[in-house]
Amino acid sequence: MTVTGKASYSESQLYVDGVTVSFDGFKALNNLSFTVDPGEMRAIIGPNGAGKTTMMDVITGKTKPDEGRVIFKGDIDLGKHDEAAVVELGIGRKFQRPSVFENHTVFDNLELAIKSDRRTFACLFDRLDGARRDKIDATLERIGLTAERDRLAGQLSHGQKQWLEIGMLLVQDPELLFLDEPVAGMTDAETEGTVELLRDLQGERSIVVVEHDMAFVHALGVKVTVLHEGSVLAEGPMEQVQSDPRVIEVYLGR
Ligand SMILES: Nc1ncnc2c1ncn2[C@@H]1O[C@H](COP(=O)(O)OP(=O)(O)OP(=O)(O)O)[C@@H](O)[C@H]1O
């Protein structure tokens, strides 16, 4: 630990260091810096246009920063890797809209996700071995879809599709997982189920949840980073950031 008590560069799972991204002179990210610890779950909130998507695009290799660096696991400079390489390094990203294979069963979706995991050379194997089958069964249990394993993914509810997609990322064992608005469009019961699922996953890997739903973020009970105009406006427990006058102004002033 450093004297300030903040996680140091080498101890962080993710170290975003002074990242700036400009689009035609407009700074979507403006000297953005934050860290995520190994095994930490972090919520990132911010009004529309705050830079949340651009932040994920930079970390996952889709957009190159004009300035600054993103360091993974202490020594991997993500700016030197493209999107496919970032996935192989162990960073998963779930986009807002579920993109499951609707005409395949729930089980087959998870099997396809395992087979697409190039890190384990799984694509070389035609048939599922016992270990992979066990992994799929355990994942089905975790995402609450054991009873749906043989249903077509297209027949699932919106919430169940979101959980399936989270499962498709989990079978690839990412060390850092980005979830973009995972509860958007979910029923209250599905949102509660997602809180339980994420709590169950907490500690195993680093998870960054980007969300607009404040009640959901509150229920997660994790440290919150507030983005505004491409920078960190506030950071801390939800109760603390919610009562921060600068955060209130940014949200109410719109
Ligand atoms: N390719 C682009 N070209 C020009 N401007 C862009 C581009 N991508 C993003 N921006 C702008 O950068 C700013 C940040 O956008 P970004 O999508 O990262 O915000 P966000 O926090 O994800 O917003 P939302 O909550 O609405 O999804 C916005 O003002 C947006 O209009």
The ligand as an ORCA input file, in Angstrom:
! r2SCAN-3c Opt
* xyz 0 1
  N     -17.960      8.604    -32.134
  C     -18.294      9.763    -31.561
  N     -18.234     10.922    -32.265
  C     -18.543     12.096    -31.696
  N     -18.937     12.235    -30.425
  C     -19.035     11.132    -29.676
  C     -18.718      9.842    -30.192
  N     -18.910      8.925    -29.197
  C     -19.320      9.623    -28.122
  N     -19.396     10.934    -28.398
  C     -19.797     11.977    -27.455
  O     -19.003     11.822    -26.294
  C     -19.767     12.060    -25.119
  C     -19.703     10.858    -24.219
  O     -20.450      9.815    -24.810
  P     -20.653      8.400    -24.130
  O     -21.516      7.604    -25.050
  O     -19.343      7.829    -23.760
  O     -21.473      8.782    -22.804
  P     -22.323      7.838    -21.849
  O     -21.989      8.250    -20.456
  O     -22.109      6.425    -22.198
  O     -23.806      8.260    -22.176
  P     -25.174      7.404    -22.086
  O     -25.467      7.249    -20.625
  O     -26.147      8.286    -22.774
  O     -24.940      6.102    -22.784
  C     -21.190     12.405    -25.597
  O     -21.320     13.805    -25.606
  C     -21.232     11.840    -26.985
  O     -22.119     12.594    -27.801
*
